[in-house]
Amino acid sequence: MDNADFFMGLAQQALWITALAAAPILLPALIGGVIIGMIQAATSINEQTVSFVPKLIIVMATLALFGGSILLLLTDFTREIFERIPDMLR
C-alpha cells in the first residue's frame, strides 16, 4: 500500500471517529433545542437564556453519560495511529 492510500484511509477513519464522538453530544442538544424552540414559539417567550440553559444541561448530562466511551474511542484511535508510524517510515 502506498502512502497516498494510507493517508486517505487514515483521513476517512478520522472523519468517522469524529462523527462517532460528536453524535452523542450533538443529537440530544439538537432535539432539545427543537423542543425548546417549539415551546418558545407556542408561549411567545423570546428570552435567550430560556433556550441556552436547558441545552447546556442536556449537553452536560450527555457528556456525563457518554464521556467515558467517547474518550475510550479517541484514545483507541490515537493508539492505533501511533502503532502505524513505523509502517509509514518503511
BELHU-V335897 format. One record per backbone hydrogen bond with DSSP energy under -1.0 kcal/mol. NH is the residue of the N-H (numbers start at 1). CO is the residue of the C=O. If there is no record, write none. Layout:
nh:co
NH:CO
NH:CO
//
This chain:
nh:co
6:2
7:3
8:4
9:5
10:6
11:7
12:8
13:9
14:10
15:11
16:12
17:13
18:14
19:15
20:16
21:17
22:18
23:19
25:22
26:22
27:23
29:25
30:26
31:27
32:28
33:29
34:30
35:31
36:32
37:33
38:34
39:35
40:36
41:37
42:38
43:39
44:40
45:40
52:48
53:49
55:51
56:52
57:53
58:54
59:55
60:56
61:57
62:58
63:59
64:60
65:61
66:62
67:63
70:66
71:67
72:68
73:69
74:70
75:71
76:72
77:73
78:74
79:75
80:76
81:77
82:78
83:79
84:80
88:84
89:85
//
